[in-house]
């Protein structure tokens, strides 16, 4: 009865991991010789693990990745010019700390989105909030945001995301307002948080896709500075 009351109180205090751990550990034969301090220490570990797991679940849900992917599951057998050494380097997570962008280019179906998802997944596991955005749809939502005066707020929020993934950049040339929106996004994130961009067009063509030379220079300079460039090739689709 006393144990049930203790578990109830833990749940009321939102110590759900500790409550579950107490219910599972109490009465275990191999826990009989533990001191009170050791037993409490295990319960604290249970609570910490529970909270970390819940936080990761929230981060992954809010990120809205296009697909579930992991760096360790990336395929290196298919010929597409993917360097395992580069992926292993990225797996170390230094790009997150140094706020380095990652630019992934290549033909459709070559696995750009999978790699971007895997990197986003890695960021979430490291405790960073991430968000997946299909670039054409993002531009549409920003355009609609002007109608209800939420445009500035939306741009500001994009600058605060731990890791922003822009998928399918450059499917068409940008108009004046779109390139200005992109500049605001890139400027707001430059040196603050990393951005992952996937595109079918090689980076050498991005300047032309963006248009207006002065703005294109400003965007490309911030995008490319100290960035990882993963250029995939190959005729075989991996889908």
N, C-alpha and C positions, 0 to 999 in steps of 0.2 A: 504493500500500500504506500509506504514511504517513498519507494523508488518511483512509483507511478506519479506521485505528487511532484517529485523532483523533475521528472521528465516533462510534466505539464508546465511547471514553472519555467523550465528552459525554453520550451516552445513559445510561451507567452512573452518571453524576453527576446524572442527571435534568434535564439541560439540553436538553430535547427540541426546543424552538424554535430554539436555537442550532445544534443538530446538523442540523436540517432546513435552516436558513438556510445553513450552511456547505456542505452538499451541493449546494444550488441555486446559490449565489453563486460558489463556487470554479470558476475557469476561465472565467467569463463575460468576454467581451471588454471590456465597458464597466466592469469592475471592475479591469482591469489597471493603471490609473494611480492607483488608490487607495493611500494610505499604509497601513502596518500599523495605525495608530491609527484611521483611517477605516474600515477593513475590520472591525476588532474592534467599533467603534461600531455598525456595521450589524448585526452578529451579536447584540449586546446588545439592540438594538431588536427583532430577531426574537424573542428570548427573552421580552422584556417583552410583546410583542403576543401570543405564544403563551399566556403565563400569564394575561393579562387575558381572552383568549377562553375558556380553560378555566374560569376562575372564573365568567364570565358563564353558561356552559353549566351549571355546577353550580347557580348561583343560580336559573336558570330551571327546571331540573329539580326542585329541592327545593321551589320555590314551588307547584308543582302547580296552575297557573292553569287555570281552567275552559276557556279558549280562548286561542289566540295572538292578540294584539291589539297595535296600536301607535297612539299618539296621532295620528300623521300620517295614519292611515287612517280616522279617525272621520268619519262621514257627517253633514254639516250641511244637506244638501238636504231630508231628510225633516222635516216640521214636527213638532217635539216639544219646543220651548222650550229647546233647548240653545244656550248662548252660546259662540260661538267665542272671544270675548275671554277668558272664564273658562278655557277649555281651554288657550289660548296662555299665560295666566298660570301655570297649573299646569305647563305644559311647561318653564317656567323652573326648576322644581325647588325653589323657595323653601319650599314646603310641607314638603319633606323636612327641610330645615335647621331650620325653625321648629317642627317636630313638630305640624303642623296636621292635624286630622282632615278627612276628606272624606265627606260624607253624600249619597248618591245615591238619590233616590226617584222612583217612577213606576210605571205599570201594567206588567204582565208583557209581555215581548217588546219593550219600548221601547228596549233597549240598555244597561241599567244595568250588567249583568255585563261587557259588552264594554268600557265606559269604565273600570270598576274593573280589569279585566285589563290594559288599556293603561297605566294609572297604575302598576300593579304591575310591568309590564315596564320602564317608565321607571325605577322605583326600582332594579331589578336592574342596569340599565345604568349607573346612577350608583354602583353598588357596595353597595347595601343588600340585605340578605337579606329576602325577602318570603315570605309564606305565605297561600295561599287556603284558607279554611274556610267550608263551608256551615254557617250558624249552627245550624239544627236538629240537624244531625249532630254538631256540636261539643258541644252541650249533652248529647247522648246519650253521647258518649265521656267527658265529664267525670263524668257520673253513674256510668258503669261503672268509672271510675278510683277511685271511693271503695271499691270492693270489694277492690282490691289495694293500697290505701294510697298510690297514685301521684297522687292528686288534687292535692295541694299542689304537687308537682313539675310537673304539667301546667300549672297556673295560672301558676307562676313562669316556665316556658318561654314561655308566651304573652306575658308581659310583656317578654321580651327580644328578640322578633322585630322586625327593623328596620321592616317595614311589614306589618301584619296586615289582611287583607281578610276581612270577615264578610259573606257573601252570604246573601240571603233572611232578613234580620232581621224579626221581628215577624209571621211567618205565623200565629202563635197567641199568646195571652196567656201570660206566664211564670208558672210556679209559684214558690213561696217559694225553693226551692233554686236554681232557674234564675236568678232575679233576683239572688240573692246571688253566684252564680258570675259573672254579667255585671258586677256591681259590682267584684268582685275583679280582673277582667280590665281594665276601664276604669280603675280606680284605679291598677293597676300600670303602665299605659301612659301615664297622664296626664302631660304635660310631658316624657315620656321618648322616646316613639316615636309616629308617626302611625298612625291606624287608618282604614281605608276601610270604610264600611258601605253596603250596598244594601238597599232595602226597598220593598215595594209601598205600604205605608202612609206618608202624609206625616208629617213630623217632629212636627207638632202632635198627632198621635195616639200618639206613642211613650210618653208618660208613662202613658197609660191601658193600653197594651199591657204595660208593665213591671209595673204594679200598685202595691202598697203605696207610698203617697205619699212617705214619708221616703226610701226607697231609690230610688224613681223620680226624686225631686229630685236626689239625689246623682249618679245615673248621667247624667241629661240635662244637668246642669250641666257635667260633665266632657266629655261627648260634644260638646255644642254650642259650648263656649267656643272662640272664635277659629277655628271650623270653616268650611270651604267647604260650601255647600249647593247641590247641583245638583238642581233639581226638574224632572223631565221630565213631559211630558203628551202626549196624542195617542191616537187610537183605533186607528191602524194598527200592527200588529206588524211589526217589522223582521226577524223570523226567516225 
